[in-house]
Every structure is written in structure tokens, then in C-alpha cells.
């Protein structure tokens, strides 16, 4: 990927990034710690840092960072070395639905997020709306995460480390609006603490083996496991299916009442090793058009 990186006054301006639209990236269901500002930019917490991202015509401006940090951290986080133009071109050839979906969500990129954070975040996400998920996560961060400082007058906290959540009771975790998921969090914290699941080693395993390990975690079912694999472990052959994605697939490809297994088989065979990318384009496309609700 060719782009020009210019640093000035606490910000980095990048010219020539293709296939990068902040709203597509941050509003396609893959992350919960990014929020839209009044000026249309997005402020988020990742990698122990607070960063603001703004698209200005053909340039992307990263505020509250520097060139060295951008090259060493954010290039990987935003998956800037991957050619999404080729991915969209390949998927568009699959069928007319994907041709429309890739055009509609043209600026989507799959973020390379922290495995531990994504594990707990998607346990919290089960059967909830995004505003409630964000509320729970921010509460946990404020209670147990390290203070990172202020940005534009607002205080920001890092995602809690494993150590900070050890020996916390279900009732304590419930104070962060997690509901019945509090027990899942407490049990999963203990499982990871005992190294019964090596969360940071799973990406080195096959998709099948890493998924099997994730399913040992309390509160992790097939859909949540697939989300963790896709959004933090680079397993792009998975196709997360929740109620909404199932409706989307029934709307575009099947009749109502199709089994999850049939949809999974179809996605694996039809989209192959690009299934995860296809899911994100379909999810964003259908949500924006109000399909599947």
C-alpha cells in the first residue's frame, strides 16, 4: 500500500489511503470503544492510547499521535498493509448482492484488536444493543482500567488488564451493568488466569482449534467465538452469525427458517477464506438499508 505520512503539531496526516471510511470501520459492529464526535471524527481507545480519526477529503488525519507511533502501532491496528480493493473486487464477482454490499461499505477495514479485550467485550455483547454494550464496557474501564489522561476535556481509561479483574465477585462486576453476563466474566477471568486457555496464543492455531479453545470460556458460543477470531486473531475464514445476520442471509440467499448450519456451510463454500470480510460488508449494507430488522 502506498501512502504519504506527514507529522505536524500532535497529529499525523496520511495522504493516499484507499478504502478507509471511519464511519464504515467504527459502525460495522466490530468495536465498542469508538465514538463519533460533533465534527464527524471518531475518538477511540486502543493499544493503551487515546486517538482521534478524521477523514478530510482524501486524507485521513490521526490526532493525538505521532509518526513513529502511527507506523509502529496504527498501521497494523487499522490493517493498512492489506489491499481491500482486491478483496472487494474478488467478493463482487461472487454475486450481485456482494457487488452492492462492497460498494455500499467500501471503506470498511477489519481492525486488529486485542484478544483479551475482544473476548470480554463480546461476552458482554450477547443479546444486547450497541449503546448498552458500550455503557457496560466503559463502566468496567472506569472502575478497573488505568487512567490514560484527558482528551478534549474528557477522561479516558484503558481496558482492564486480567490482574485488575481477578478475585472480583459477580456482584462487583454486575455494578458495570453487565447483568447475567457478570458470572461469565468472573468465570472467564479465572479460566484465563489459570492459563487453561492461552488467549494470546490462539491465533497461532488453526481456526478450528482456536475456536474449540474459545468455546471453553464461559459465555462464549459459536457466534461470539467467531467474532473474537475475526476481530482479534486474523481468522478471516469465519462467518459470525447472530439473529440479524441470519435474517440478512435469509433475505438475500435463502428462505426464512434456514438452519444456521446450512448458512455456515454456504458461507464457507461461497466466500471461502474471505467469509469474514463478506460478513462485514453484508452486515453494514443490510443495517444501513434496514434489512433484517
N, C-alpha and C positions, 0 to 999 in steps of 0.2 A: 504494500500500500504506500502510495506517495502522498505526502502532505508536508506542509511547512509549519514549523513550530516557532513562535515568536513570544518571548517573555518580556513583560513590562509591568511595573507597579503592582506586584502581587497577583498578577493574572497571566494566563497563558492563552494566546490566540492561535488557533490552528486553522490554517488555510488548506482547502483541498480535501477535507474528509468527505468521503462519499457515503451514502446510505446511513446517515446519522440524523435522526429526528428525536430530540429529547422527549416529546410527549409520547411518541410511539414506544420508546425504550422504557420510560418510567411508568407508563399507564397500561402495560400489557399483562399485568398480573405476576410479574416475576420478582418484584421487590416492594418493600413496605416502608423504607426509611427515606424516601424521596418525596418532596412536596413542592407543588407549583407555587411560585411567588407572583406578586401582582404584576411584575414586568414580563411574565411569561417564562422566566428562567425557572430552574429546579434546584433546590438545595437538598443535599443528602449527606448522610453519614456512612462512610465505608472505609475499611482499612485503617480504622482508628483516626480518621480525619474528617473534617467538615469541608465540603466542596460545593461550589455553585456552578451550574452549567447553563449557558445561554447560547441559543442559536441566533446569529446576526447575519442575515442573508446567507452567504455561502461559507461563513466562518463559524466555528464553534469556540466560544470563549469560556475558559475554565478559571473561575475566580477562586482566590484563597489557596493558591498552589504556586509552584514554580516549575521551570523546565525540567530540572533533574527529577523531581517528584513525578511529573507528568510522564516522563519516559520510563521511569522505573516502576511506577505503580499503575497509573491510569491507562496507559496503552494496553496493558493486559486486562485490567478490570473492564474496560469498555470493548474489549475484543477487537482492537483496531487493526490488528495484523491479518484479520480474516477478510476475504473478499466476499462480501454479502451480495454483490452484484451477480456473481457466478451462482450463488445459492438460489437467488430469486429466479435467475434465468433457467436453472435446472428444474425448479419446482413449477414454474409457469408452464413448462412443457408437459407436465403430468396431466393436467386437465384444465378446463375453463374456470373452475372455481378457484384453483390455486393461482391462476393468472390474474384474476381480480384481487384476490387476497394479498398477493405480494405487491401489487400496485398500490393497494389501499394502505398497507402498513409498511411502506417502502423503507422507512427509516428505523425499523426495529433492529436491535442488536441484543444478543443474549449476554448478559453480564456474567463475569467470572466472580462469583460471590463466595464468602467464607462458609465452609461446610458446617461448622458449628452453629453459626448464626442462622443459616438457612434451615438446618434441622429443627431448631426450636421454633423458628418463625412459621414454618409450615405445619408443625404440630398445633401451634396457636391458631392457624388459619382455618382449621377444619370446621366446615359448616358455618362460616361467618362472612359478613360483608367486609370489604376492604377498610372502611373507616373504623370498624370495631377491632380489626386485626391491628391496625396502626396504633390505636389507643392502647391496647394491651402491651404491644412491643415497646412503645415509648415509655409507658409506666415502668416496665421492667428495667429499661435502660436507665431511667432516672433514679430508681431505687438501688440498683446493683451495678450499674456501669460506671466507668471512670469519667469524670468531668473533662470534656475536651476543650472547653472555652466558649466564648460568645462569638456569634457571627450575626451582624446586623441587629444587635440588641437581644438576640435570643440565645438561651443556654442550650448547649448540645452535650450529649453523653454517648459514650461508646457502648456497643452491645456488651452485655455482661459476660465475663470470662467464666469458664467452668467452675473455677475456685470460688467465685463470688456467689454462685448458686448452690454450692454444696451445703448440706445439712439444713436446708431451708424446708420448713413444713409446707404441707399442702395449703394450709390456711394463709400462710405468708404469701405464697405465690398467687393465691386467689385474690389478694388485695390489688393485684395488677389486672383485674377484670378478665381473668383467664377462664373462669367458670370450671366446668368439669375437666378441662384440659390441664389444670394445675397438677393433678395427680400424674398425668402423662409426663409432664415436665420434670417433676420430682423423681419419678422412676427412671427417666432417660438420663438425667444428670448422674444418677448413681451408676447406671449401666456404663456410661462413658468414663466416669471416674475410675471404675474398676477395670477399665480397658477391655471390657467384654466385647465392645465394638470400637475398633480403631478408626474413628471418624475421618482423620486426616490421611489415612492410608487407603481408603476405599476406592478412590479414583484410579489407583494403580491396578485394581482388579477388573475383571470383565464386568460388563453391565449386569449380567445375570447374577454373578457372585456378590457384587456390591449391593444390588437390590435385596438379595437374600439377607445380607447383614443388616441393612437398614430396617427391614421388616421385624427385626428383633427388638427395635426400640418401641417403647410404649407410645401409643397414639399414632404410629406410622403404618398406614395401609398402603396398598398398591399405588394409589394416586399421589399421596404425599411423598412416597419413596421416589416416584418418577420425577416429581418436581425438584426434589433435592438433587437427584442425579443430573438433571438437565441444567439447573441454575447454579450449581456449585462444583460439579465434578466433570463437566465437559462430555457427558454421555448423550450425544445428540441423536441416538437411535431410539430413545424412549419417546412415548406419546402420552403425556398425562391426561387422564380422562376423569373429569368430575361431572356432575349433573348437567352443567351448562355445555361443556364440550360434547357430551353425549347428544344433547339436543341439537347442537350445531351439526354434528356428523349425521344425525338422522335427517336433518333439514336438507343438507347438501348431497349426501351419498346413500342414505338408507331410508327405510320406512320406520315409523315410530315403533318402539318396543324392541329394537335390535339389541342383542346382548353385548355386553362390554367386551367379551372375548372376541366376538366377530369383528367389532370395531378395531380392537387391538391388532388382530391378525391382518386386517385390511391396511391399517396404518403402516405396519411393519413391511408388508409386501409392496404397497403402493409408493410410500415415501422413502423406504429403505433407511439409509444412515442419515437422512435429513428429516426424519419424523419430528424431532423436537422443534426444528425451525418451522416446519409446516404447521405444527400445533399453535405456535405463537402467532403466525400470520393469520390463521383461521380464527383464533381467539379474538384478536384485535379487530379483524374485519367484521365478524359477527356481532361483537359488542357494540361497535360504532353504529352498525345498522339496526341494532335492536333485535337481532335474530337469535332465537333460542331462549329468550326470557320467558 
